[in-house]
């Protein structure tokens, strides 16, 4: 038994040392324009999904179907999220196309679990470009974004613009004051 434990310990130490050598050598490219290998992508994707799922598991989710809540979320989404996650009828932006991994087009795909969406918005995701908005905005505002995200994929471009215009978001009032308004 002791011999087996020694072999396992030596093998683990060798794997750790080999990994440290590979990292220290610079052999692993961190260039954003080179995709991860399927093995590395699979490991990172699984780690991301399990981490978010585990942390959002026991979250208390408020009622998200209030029209005013959805509308307020529309203004914040347009102000903070649209450059990466797009809007109905919107093509990729230079920013969204340049990120690796490519951010999901939330105008086409709703996040199934509101608790997980809340967690991602609040805490961000390392090495993806997804910021942690929880430092800049309180939980009620994040829940408004989640409420809006649930509705977003069902909106036409015109409905999206109407929701954003009706949101009363401060940046929209400022744009209107400057005479720039919203593009129809």
Secondary structure as UniProt FT lines:
FT   HELIX           2..25
FT   TURN            32..33
FT   HELIX           38..56
FT   TURN            57..58
FT   HELIX           67..80
FT   HELIX           82..85
FT   TURN            88..89
FT   HELIX           94..98
FT   TURN            106..108
FT   HELIX           114..123
FT   TURN            126..129
FT   HELIX           133..135
FT   HELIX           139..152
FT   TURN            153..154
FT   HELIX           157..166
FT   HELIX           170..177
FT   TURN            178..179
//
